[in-house]
Amino acid sequence: MKSILLTGRNGQIGWELQRTLAPLGRVIAFDRDLLDLGDASVIRATIREARPDIIVNAAAYTAVDQAERDASQAMRINGQAPGMMAEEAKQLGALLVHYSTDYVFDGSKDSPYTERDQPCPINAYGRSKLAGELAIQSVGCRHLIFRTSWVYGLRGSNFLRTILRLSKEKEELRIVDDQFGAPTWSRMIAEATALALAHQTEPEGLFHLACGGAVSRHGFTKAILELTRHLRVREPLLAAIMASDYPLPAARPHNSMLACDHLAKALAIQLPDWRDALNLCLEGT
Ligand SMILES: NC(=O)c1ccc[n+]([C@@H]2O[C@H](COP(=O)([O-])OP(=O)(O)OC[C@H]3O[C@@H](n4cnc5c(N)ncnc54)[C@H](OP(=O)(O)O)[C@@H]3O)[C@@H](O)[C@H]2O)c1
């Protein structure tokens, strides 16, 4: 039986991974208290003691706006820690699975980004995530990097849960209509990860992994409200605004679309359209 070391077990993706990876081996799952990615010696000692066959790094510094004023900590967790994990994985001959983001791109392209497009992050979080990718690639351990986008689920801190909360509190929601991407359910990412790891020919490299289609944040909100009407006594008004009307500390790419054909061709894994995944996620709420 393989042993799988999982970080970030309480995060959106980590939570789901603890469940989807269970049939593949013995999952040793860590939260921040047990394995702080800000502490190099703890990272190395934990991996050396566990001697896993697979390391799955679902932990990250994900506070995008906070990262603007805390760039060194974001870089430590997202940029440097993955490199250390890669070095330890290489020593052990283990596979490192890591997650990255659409925010490595500047969003100026007018079609979906492929793995061959040149990253050019426009915020501190994106720069730290790109540094993590490059660190893993330069160490050269066996690795799988999944770039995903707009992750949501019924747990944790995410856009879906924020909209569900605000829709009960506010009379009007003013949501950005000029940023496009594919909202991706955390469970789908964890399922796809398990499928990739169970694949007969062990895949390696960088893959885009997101739900199909694309929508603006305003369009995503509209779909959420339509599917959850039964949860509210009155409906909020929904207004479309431009990103420039809602300035945030970190700039966001206007186009976050990721082309996922590489994964479909290499492993026959393709996530459903974002709307179908949202339906599944919300069914039974
Ligand atoms: N969320 C998105 O929209 C999105 C989009 C694209 C890519 N991604 C990538 O997907 C991956 C998973 O994201 P997610 O949405 O599941 O994130 P999440 O829900 O914010 O979870 C991140 C986890 O990392 C843990 N963590 C933070 N700092 C840590 C540290 N110093 N040491 C150890 N653990 C630490 C957190 O622990 P605590 O619970 O203690 O805070 C949390 O459990 C990340 O690589 C992220 O960059 C996310």
The ligand as a Tripos MOL2 file, in Angstrom:
@<TRIPOS>MOLECULE
LIG
   48    52     1     0     0
SMALL
NO_CHARGES

@<TRIPOS>ATOM
      1 N1         -9.0080   29.1350   -3.8160 N.am      1 LIG1
      2 C1         -8.8780   29.3610   -5.1130 C.2       1 LIG1
      3 O1         -9.7200   30.0240   -5.7520 O.2       1 LIG1
      4 C2         -7.6950   28.7880   -5.8620 C.ar      1 LIG1
      5 C3         -7.5890   29.0570   -7.2350 C.ar      1 LIG1
      6 C4         -6.5100   28.5300   -7.9340 C.ar      1 LIG1
      7 C5         -5.5720   27.7470   -7.2770 C.ar      1 LIG1
      8 N2         -5.6880   27.5110   -5.9400 N.ar      1 LIG1
      9 C6         -4.6500   26.7060   -5.3050 C.3       1 LIG1
     10 O2         -5.2370   25.4990   -4.8230 O.3       1 LIG1
     11 C7         -4.5530   25.0580   -3.6500 C.3       1 LIG1
     12 C8         -5.5410   24.8090   -2.5350 C.3       1 LIG1
     13 O3         -6.3050   25.9990   -2.3420 O.3       1 LIG1
     14 P1         -7.5980   26.0340   -1.4280 P.3       1 LIG1
     15 O4         -8.5800   26.9070   -2.1010 O.co2     1 LIG1
     16 O5         -7.9660   24.6490   -1.0000 O.co2     1 LIG1
     17 O6         -6.9970   26.8520   -0.2010 O.3       1 LIG1
     18 P2         -7.5640   27.0740    1.2760 P.3       1 LIG1
     19 O7         -8.9560   26.5930    1.3950 O.co2     1 LIG1
     20 O8         -7.2310   28.4840    1.6200 O.co2     1 LIG1
     21 O9         -6.6430   26.1080    2.1000 O.3       1 LIG1
     22 C9         -5.2800   26.3260    2.2180 C.3       1 LIG1
     23 C10        -4.7820   25.5160    3.3700 C.3       1 LIG1
     24 O10        -3.3930   25.8310    3.5470 O.3       1 LIG1
     25 C11        -3.1590   25.9210    4.9270 C.3       1 LIG1
     26 N3         -2.0120   26.7680    5.2220 N.ar      1 LIG1
     27 C12        -1.8960   28.1020    5.0790 C.ar      1 LIG1
     28 N4         -0.6950   28.5140    5.5370 N.ar      1 LIG1
     29 C13        -0.0510   27.4040    5.9580 C.ar      1 LIG1
     30 C14         1.2160   27.1600    6.5390 C.ar      1 LIG1
     31 N5          2.0790   28.1610    6.8160 N.pl3     1 LIG1
     32 N6          1.5520   25.8980    6.8350 N.ar      1 LIG1
     33 C15         0.6940   24.8850    6.6090 C.ar      1 LIG1
     34 N7         -0.5280   25.0390    6.0790 N.ar      1 LIG1
     35 C16        -0.8880   26.2840    5.7570 C.ar      1 LIG1
     36 C17        -4.4170   26.5110    5.5220 C.3       1 LIG1
     37 O11        -4.4570   26.1980    6.8700 O.3       1 LIG1
     38 P3         -5.4590   26.9410    7.8930 P.3       1 LIG1
     39 O12        -6.7580   26.2260    7.6650 O.co2     1 LIG1
     40 O13        -4.8600   26.6970    9.2080 O.co2     1 LIG1
     41 O14        -5.4710   28.3760    7.4850 O.co2     1 LIG1
     42 C18        -5.4850   25.8420    4.6940 C.3       1 LIG1
     43 O15        -5.9150   24.6420    5.2940 O.3       1 LIG1
     44 C19        -3.5240   26.1450   -3.3410 C.3       1 LIG1
     45 O16        -2.2880   25.7770   -3.8810 O.3       1 LIG1
     46 C20        -4.0480   27.3660   -4.0730 C.3       1 LIG1
     47 O17        -2.9980   28.2660   -4.4180 O.3       1 LIG1
     48 C21        -6.7440   28.0000   -5.2310 C.ar      1 LIG1
@<TRIPOS>BOND
     1     1     2 1
     2     2     3 2
     3     2     4 1
     4     4     5 ar
     5     4    48 ar
     6     5     6 ar
     7     6     7 ar
     8     7     8 ar
     9     8     9 1
    10     8    48 ar
    11     9    10 1
    12     9    46 1
    13    10    11 1
    14    11    12 1
    15    11    44 1
    16    12    13 1
    17    13    14 1
    18    14    15 2
    19    14    16 1
    20    14    17 1
    21    17    18 1
    22    18    19 2
    23    18    20 1
    24    18    21 1
    25    21    22 1
    26    22    23 1
    27    23    24 1
    28    23    42 1
    29    24    25 1
    30    25    26 1
    31    25    36 1
    32    26    27 ar
    33    26    35 ar
    34    27    28 ar
    35    28    29 ar
    36    29    30 ar
    37    29    35 ar
    38    30    31 1
    39    30    32 ar
    40    32    33 ar
    41    33    34 ar
    42    34    35 ar
    43    36    37 1
    44    36    42 1
    45    37    38 1
    46    38    39 2
    47    38    40 1
    48    38    41 1
    49    42    43 1
    50    44    45 1
    51    44    46 1
    52    46    47 1
@<TRIPOS>SUBSTRUCTURE
     1 LIG1         1 GROUP 0 **** ****
